[in-house]
Amino acid sequence: MKNQDKEYSLEQIRIAQAEIALEMGNAGLTKNEMLSLEKATLHLRNLERLLVTTLEKNMIAALKEEAKALKTLSEEMEDTSKRLFRLTNFLREIVKITGRVIDILALVK
């Protein structure tokens, strides 16, 4: 069952619980009818808890996967940053050398 289906089922359970609560407010119910409604409420509550637990487990698994992906991405970004830093330093050295060459050429002229 997909998460979307579980969420839909959870909503349906909550609607059924609300309807039962309204029906339980009916003063004309017999003891057996009231007992049946209470049992139905108990079963719906248990089912709701199971669905919520399943949704939580799925969410935790999805969050773990996303955290792994973010960690990998941050490591890749760090590697790229280090390479760019080295490249920047290399380019600065080239600029310094070029500046010296320009100074020498200016003196020779």
C-alpha positions in Angstrom: 0.0 0.0 0.0 1.5 3.4 -1.0 1.8 6.2 1.5 -0.9 8.1 -0.4 -3.3 5.2 0.0 -2.4 4.9 3.7 -3.1 8.6 4.2 -6.4 8.2 2.4 -7.3 5.2 4.5 -6.3 7.1 7.7 -8.6 9.9 6.7 -11.5 7.4 6.0 -10.9 5.9 9.5 -11.1 9.3 11.1 -14.3 10.0 9.2 -15.8 6.7 10.4 -14.7 7.5 14.0 -16.5 10.8 13.8 -19.7 9.2 12.4 -19.6 6.6 15.2 -19.2 9.3 17.8 -22.2 11.1 16.4 -24.2 7.9 16.4 -23.2 7.1 20.0 -24.8 10.4 21.0 -28.1 9.0 19.9 -30.2 8.4 23.0 -32.3 5.7 21.4 -29.5 3.1 21.1 -29.8 -0.2 22.8 -27.0 -1.6 25.0 -26.0 -4.0 22.3 -25.9 -1.3 19.7 -23.8 0.9 22.0 -21.4 -2.0 22.7 -21.1 -2.7 19.0 -20.2 0.9 18.3 -17.7 1.0 21.1 -16.1 -2.2 19.7 -16.0 -0.6 16.2 -14.4 2.5 17.7 -11.7 0.4 19.4 -10.9 -1.5 16.2 -10.8 1.7 14.2 -8.4 3.2 16.8 -6.2 0.2 16.6 -6.2 0.3 12.8 -5.4 4.0 12.9 -2.4 3.4 15.2 -1.1 0.7 12.9 -1.4 2.9 9.9 0.3 5.8 11.7 3.1 3.6 12.8 3.6 2.3 9.3 3.6 5.9 7.9 6.1 6.9 10.5 8.4 4.0 9.6 8.2 4.9 5.9 8.9 8.5 6.7 11.9 7.7 8.8 13.3 5.5 6.0 12.7 8.2 3.5 14.4 10.8 5.7 17.4 8.5 6.2 17.7 8.2 2.4 17.5 11.9 1.9 20.0 12.5 4.7 22.4 10.1 2.9 21.9 11.9 -0.4 22.6 15.2 1.3 25.7 13.9 2.9 27.0 12.6 -0.4 26.2 15.9 -2.1 27.9 17.9 0.7 31.0 15.7 0.3 31.0 16.3 -3.4 30.7 20.0 -2.9 33.5 19.9 -0.4 35.7 18.1 -3.0 34.8 20.6 -5.7 35.5 23.5 -3.3 39.0 22.1 -2.5 39.7 21.7 -6.2 38.5 25.2 -6.9 40.6 26.6 -4.0 43.7 24.9 -5.5 42.9 26.3 -8.9 42.4 29.7 -7.5 45.8 29.6 -5.8 47.4 28.4 -9.0 45.7 31.2 -10.9 47.0 33.7 -8.3 50.5 32.4 -8.9 50.1 32.8 -12.6 49.0 36.4 -12.1 52.0 37.1 -9.9 54.4 35.7 -12.4 52.7 37.5 -15.2 53.0 40.8 -13.2 56.7 40.1 -12.7 57.2 39.5 -16.4 55.3 42.7 -17.2 57.6 44.6 -14.7 60.7 43.1 -16.3 59.5 43.9 -19.8 58.7 47.5 -18.7 62.3 47.9 -17.3 63.9 46.5 -20.5 62.0 48.8 -22.8 
